[in-house]
Amino acid sequence: MKVLMLHGVNHNMFGKRDPKQYGTITLDEINANLHQLGHELGAEVECYQTNHEGDMCERIHQAYFDHVDAVLINAGAWTHYSYAIRDALAVLTCPIVELHMSNIHAREEFRHHSVFAEIVKGQICGFGADSYLLALRAGVSAAQAQG
């Protein structure tokens, strides 16, 4: 099973950026945790991060051609306004799980809306770095159910 984890804008700064919201865990540590859990679940996890919207769309397009079994996405601020990423995700036929470390519904009003909500299998938010692990479990389960 192949699972693609997409990290969005500014996530390369985890560990330095707003520790009150995101803690001190780094992106490398998050990815290592995903690889470890993926191994336990029998899934190969590929992690990708970019600060460039077009590059994110290109990687999503490649996921379609690679026939990935599930996509996990924490798009950061793009969640709230990127119709380009939403349209790229809509091409996929595999389960998509949206995730956020913070509870986006308990933050600023503009963060309450996700342009991806209508096309993803589900959303996980508010559990810090554990949101990633919960999303991986959900993505693997959904991909297995989809067959």
Salt bridges, closest charged atoms under 4 A:
GLU46 OE1 - ARG59 NH2 2.89
ASP66 OD2 - ARG59 NH1 3.83
ASP87 OD1 - ARG86 NH1 3.73
GLU98 OE2 - HIS100 NE2 2.77
GLU108 OE1 - ARG107 NE 3.61
GLU108 OE1 - ARG111 NE 2.63
GLU109 OE1 - HIS112 ND1 3.50
GLU118 OE1 - ARG86 NH2 3.78
